[in-house]
């Protein structure tokens, strides 16, 4: 049985890599780690402006990850 994905892995679509490209996998691993750090900090601070900024950072990291994968897989 496979381990459940953490928040960052879910956020980047960690298991979706049809081509098995190692660069795609590495980018997803790194962005998942960044997202997890931001999410842990967001939870720790509770509601407020700091949490909102961390949420924006998570969204922007997801966007950057998607563009990076697009660049890696562009034909």
N, C-alpha and C positions, 0 to 999 in steps of 0.2 A: 504494500500500500504506500502511495506517495504521500509525503508530508504536505500539510496544507500550506498554501502560499501566504506569505506575510503581506502587509498592507502595500508596501512598495512594489513587490512582485505583481500583485494584482493590478496596481495602478499602471504598470508598463506593459501588461499583457505578456508576462514573462514566458509562458509556455508556447506562445505563438511565434514560431520561427520556421515556416515551412521549408525554407531552403537549407536549414541547419547551418547558416552562416555564423562562424565563430565571432566575427566582428559585431554582428547584430546581438549575439548573446552577451558579449562583454559590455556593450553599450547599455543593454537592458539591466545587467547586473549593477553597473555603476549608478545609473539613474535610480534604480530601486533603492540602493543604499542612501542616496541623497534624499529621496522622498521619505524613507523611514526616519532619517534624522530629523527632518522638518516636522513630520507628523508627531514624533515623540516629544519634540519641543512644544508643539502646538497643544498637545494634550496636557503637558506639564504646566503651561501658563494659564490655562483656562480661557474663558471668553474675554474678548477685548481686541484692541487694535493689533497687538503683537500676534495673536492667534490668526487674525485676518491676514496679516502680512505673510505669515507662514503658509496659510492656505493658498495665497497667490503664488508663492514660491513653488508649492507642490504642483499647481496647475501649469505653471511655466516650465517646470522640469518635465512634466508629461509631454508638453508641446515640443520642447527641445529634443526629447528622446524620439518622438515620432519623426521629426525632421531629420535627425541623425540616421535613423533606420531607412528613411526614404533616400537619403544621400548614399548610404552604403549599398542599397539594393537597386539603385537607378540603373537602367539599361540604356 
